[in-house]
Amino acid sequence: MKKTSASKKRPSSQNKMRKEYRFDYSRAKPNRFAGKIAKDAVAVVLEPDVAARFNSSKAVNTLLRSVLAAMPRT
């Protein structure tokens, strides 16, 4: 009877990750800003040159509403 060699253990995929990519979920904290955003709100990222023209989200919303009012309805 022929002996079979024991299979070598491969390192798990978690061990292959670099140390800086491992996240310690036990130290995670809840998002302190989550309660300040309305549930039906949508976050949009503005380009820096566009964002420089507005001082608040209210100003952006006012402009967008005026553009929507000027658009023809379909």
Backbone as a chain_set.jsonl record, in Angstrom:
{"seq": "MKKTSASKKRPSSQNKMRKEYRFDYSRAKPNRFAGKIAKDAVAVVLEPDVAARFNSSKAVNTLLRSVLAAMPRT", "coords": {"N": [[0.838, -1.168, 0.0], [0.55, 2.19, -0.852], [1.758, 5.147, 0.628], [0.103, 8.242, 1.066], [0.906, 11.632, 0.764], [0.411, 14.095, 3.262], [-1.787, 16.783, 2.728], [-0.642, 20.084, 2.177], [-1.278, 22.878, 4.211], [-2.877, 25.757, 3.061], [-2.308, 29.245, 3.301], [-4.867, 31.25, 4.709], [-7.133, 33.46, 2.939], [-7.5, 35.775, 4.35], [-5.162, 36.093, 5.773], [-3.468, 36.862, 3.787], [-3.951, 39.495, 3.339], [-2.761, 42.811, 3.629], [-1.533, 44.381, 6.575], [-2.422, 47.019, 6.974], [-4.862, 47.025, 5.699], [-6.604, 45.564, 7.159], [-9.48, 45.699, 9.118], [-10.568, 46.638, 12.262], [-13.416, 45.774, 13.508], [-14.457, 45.831, 16.046], [-13.737, 48.204, 17.142], [-15.202, 50.075, 15.82], [-17.344, 52.904, 15.329], [-20.667, 54.307, 15.512], [-22.098, 56.215, 12.79], [-22.017, 59.556, 13.282], [-23.266, 61.532, 11.88], [-25.413, 60.498, 10.571], [-28.072, 60.728, 11.518], [-28.728, 63.335, 10.919], [-29.368, 63.652, 8.282], [-32.088, 63.643, 6.059], [-34.338, 60.893, 5.538], [-35.165, 60.443, 2.899], [-33.36, 61.877, 1.447], [-30.782, 62.599, -0.955], [-27.39, 62.187, -1.455], [-25.023, 64.15, -3.141], [-22.038, 64.632, -4.917], [-20.288, 67.502, -5.522], [-18.292, 69.089, -8.004], [-15.218, 70.774, -7.25], [-15.036, 73.447, -8.32], [-17.691, 74.08, -8.827], [-18.854, 73.768, -6.301], [-17.634, 75.866, -4.965], [-19.118, 78.052, -5.659], [-21.395, 78.062, -4.166], [-22.788, 78.534, -0.906], [-24.252, 76.975, 0.757], [-26.381, 74.054, 1.147], [-28.98, 74.739, 0.791], [-28.902, 76.878, -1.017], [-28.05, 75.56, -3.323], [-30.21, 73.819, -3.755], [-32.259, 75.702, -4.209], [-31.446, 76.873, -6.645], [-31.497, 74.583, -8.315], [-34.23, 73.968, -8.224], [-35.283, 76.207, -9.537], [-34.248, 75.812, -12.088], [-35.531, 73.414, -12.749], [-38.181, 74.35, -12.822], [-38.09, 75.931, -15.089], [-37.735, 74.127, -17.104], [-39.311, 72.343, -19.785], [-42.299, 70.479, -19.308], [-42.733, 66.967, -19.597]], "CA": [[0.0, 0.0, 0.0], [1.358, 3.387, -1.001], [1.36, 6.246, 1.518], [-0.139, 9.531, 0.416], [1.418, 12.716, 1.602], [-0.616, 14.985, 3.805], [-1.852, 18.03, 1.955], [-0.137, 21.254, 2.892], [-2.297, 23.901, 4.457], [-2.661, 27.038, 2.4], [-2.688, 30.36, 4.168], [-6.199, 31.748, 4.376], [-7.1, 34.716, 2.187], [-7.421, 36.879, 5.302], [-3.762, 36.264, 6.124], [-2.785, 37.463, 2.664], [-4.181, 40.942, 3.346], [-1.783, 43.626, 4.327], [-1.978, 44.788, 7.902], [-3.14, 48.289, 6.92], [-6.194, 46.825, 5.144], [-7.441, 44.837, 8.126], [-10.293, 46.638, 9.882], [-11.002, 46.113, 13.556], [-14.811, 46.169, 13.659], [-14.795, 46.011, 17.465], [-13.467, 49.597, 17.492], [-16.011, 50.922, 14.956], [-18.326, 53.754, 15.994], [-21.758, 54.655, 14.604], [-21.957, 57.47, 12.06], [-22.667, 60.608, 14.058], [-23.989, 62.423, 10.983], [-26.499, 59.768, 9.924], [-29.365, 61.231, 11.959], [-28.954, 64.695, 10.437], [-29.801, 63.605, 6.889], [-33.44, 63.117, 5.899], [-34.315, 59.531, 5.01], [-35.343, 60.443, 1.45], [-32.356, 62.751, 0.855], [-29.77, 61.972, -1.798], [-26.114, 62.9, -1.384], [-24.404, 64.372, -4.445], [-20.718, 65.238, -4.79], [-20.08, 68.57, -6.486], [-16.919, 69.39, -8.357], [-14.755, 71.9, -6.427], [-15.359, 74.759, -8.887], [-19.132, 74.299, -8.648], [-19.103, 73.918, -4.86], [-17.136, 77.167, -4.528], [-20.12, 79.068, -5.973], [-22.53, 77.939, -3.242], [-22.389, 78.534, 0.498], [-25.083, 76.045, 1.525], [-27.198, 73.138, 0.345], [-30.225, 75.463, 0.485], [-28.649, 77.642, -2.233], [-28.009, 74.6, -4.429], [-31.579, 73.363, -3.98], [-33.012, 76.812, -4.793], [-31.068, 76.959, -8.051], [-31.998, 73.408, -9.031], [-35.691, 74.102, -8.362], [-35.566, 77.21, -10.571], [-33.946, 75.162, -13.368], [-36.62, 72.463, -13.0], [-39.377, 75.102, -13.169], [-37.907, 76.458, -16.439], [-37.722, 73.024, -18.061], [-40.653, 71.951, -20.249], [-42.794, 69.224, -18.74], [-42.935, 65.94, -20.631]], "C": [[0.889, 1.24, 0.0], [0.851, 4.492, -0.075], [1.143, 7.516, 0.702], [0.348, 10.628, 1.349], [0.263, 13.599, 2.065], [-0.603, 16.293, 3.025], [-1.37, 19.195, 2.815], [-1.242, 22.277, 3.058], [-1.905, 25.186, 3.738], [-3.015, 28.155, 3.377], [-4.051, 30.901, 3.746], [-6.085, 33.095, 3.684], [-7.002, 35.913, 3.13], [-5.966, 37.139, 5.704], [-2.965, 36.925, 5.002], [-2.943, 38.983, 2.638], [-3.081, 41.669, 4.099], [-2.38, 44.115, 5.647], [-2.805, 46.069, 7.847], [-4.547, 48.161, 6.347], [-7.121, 46.063, 6.082], [-8.165, 45.85, 8.998], [-10.781, 45.972, 11.152], [-12.419, 46.608, 13.823], [-15.207, 46.368, 15.114], [-14.557, 47.454, 17.912], [-14.299, 50.576, 16.666], [-17.035, 51.704, 15.784], [-19.449, 54.069, 15.014], [-21.514, 56.017, 13.949], [-22.719, 58.567, 12.784], [-23.461, 61.569, 13.183], [-25.225, 61.765, 10.368], [-27.873, 60.307, 10.309], [-29.706, 62.612, 11.424], [-29.454, 64.743, 9.003], [-31.198, 62.997, 6.831], [-33.38, 61.746, 5.222], [-34.447, 59.491, 3.489], [-34.352, 61.361, 0.737], [-31.355, 61.933, 0.046], [-28.509, 62.815, -1.712], [-25.5, 62.966, -2.777], [-23.071, 65.06, -4.204], [-20.549, 66.26, -5.899], [-18.594, 68.717, -6.787], [-16.491, 70.639, -7.58], [-15.111, 73.278, -6.995], [-16.841, 75.088, -8.76], [-19.435, 74.549, -7.179], [-18.647, 75.273, -4.345], [-18.167, 78.278, -4.754], [-21.29, 79.081, -4.986], [-22.031, 77.894, -1.805], [-23.226, 77.583, 1.355], [-25.846, 75.12, 0.585], [-28.516, 73.807, -0.032], [-30.064, 76.26, -0.809], [-28.629, 76.733, -3.456], [-29.423, 74.144, -4.762], [-32.437, 74.451, -4.62], [-32.713, 76.941, -6.283], [-31.623, 75.783, -8.845], [-33.512, 73.465, -9.217], [-36.055, 75.122, -9.431], [-35.273, 76.628, -11.96], [-35.058, 74.177, -13.719], [-37.883, 73.189, -13.413], [-39.284, 75.628, -14.598], [-37.925, 75.364, -17.504], [-39.136, 72.693, -18.512], [-41.051, 70.592, -19.644], [-43.036, 68.229, -19.858], [-44.086, 65.046, -20.257]], "O": [[1.856, 1.325, 0.757], [-0.352, 4.741, -0.005], [1.896, 7.819, -0.223], [0.207, 10.541, 2.569], [-0.716, 13.811, 1.35], [0.455, 16.835, 2.708], [-1.654, 19.274, 4.011], [-2.039, 22.506, 2.148], [-0.76, 25.634, 3.801], [-3.928, 28.007, 4.189], [-4.344, 30.995, 2.555], [-5.078, 33.79, 3.816], [-6.475, 36.957, 2.746], [-5.586, 38.284, 5.948], [-1.898, 37.487, 5.249], [-2.161, 39.68, 1.991], [-2.55, 41.17, 5.092], [-3.597, 44.237, 5.786], [-3.782, 46.204, 8.584], [-5.351, 49.083, 6.486], [-8.314, 45.94, 5.805], [-7.543, 46.754, 9.555], [-11.34, 44.876, 11.119], [-12.61, 47.724, 14.306], [-16.215, 47.021, 15.384], [-15.099, 47.889, 18.928], [-14.123, 51.788, 16.795], [-17.525, 51.222, 16.806], [-19.217, 54.097, 13.805], [-20.806, 56.862, 14.498], [-23.944, 58.506, 12.885], [-24.258, 62.349, 13.703], [-26.007, 62.443, 9.7], [-28.767, 60.331, 9.462], [-30.867, 63.018, 11.472], [-29.921, 65.789, 8.554], [-31.468, 61.975, 7.462], [-32.478, 61.477, 4.429], [-33.896, 58.595, 2.851], [-34.493, 61.598, -0.463], [-31.113, 60.757, 0.315], [-28.563, 64.033, -1.881], [-25.459, 61.97, -3.5], [-22.981, 65.97, -3.38], [-20.653, 65.926, -7.079], [-17.749, 68.493, -5.92], [-17.335, 71.484, -7.28], [-15.452, 74.185, -6.235], [-17.205, 76.253, -8.601], [-20.2, 75.456, -6.853], [-19.217, 75.784, -3.38], [-18.097, 79.326, -4.114], [-22.087, 80.019, -4.982], [-20.994, 77.299, -1.514], [-22.946, 77.403, 2.54], [-25.943, 75.373, -0.616], [-29.105, 73.479, -1.062], [-30.991, 76.315, -1.616], [-29.14, 77.104, -4.513], [-29.794, 74.09, -5.934], [-33.259, 74.153, -5.486], [-33.629, 77.102, -7.09], [-32.162, 75.972, -9.935], [-34.023, 73.053, -10.258], [-37.03, 74.931, -10.159], [-35.99, 76.932, -12.913], [-35.482, 74.113, -14.873], [-38.606, 72.698, -14.28], [-40.312, 75.76, -15.261], [-38.112, 75.656, -18.685], [-40.068, 72.755, -17.71], [-40.225, 69.691, -19.5], [-43.489, 68.599, -20.941], [-44.414, 64.12, -20.999]]}, "num_chains": 1, "name": "protein.A"}
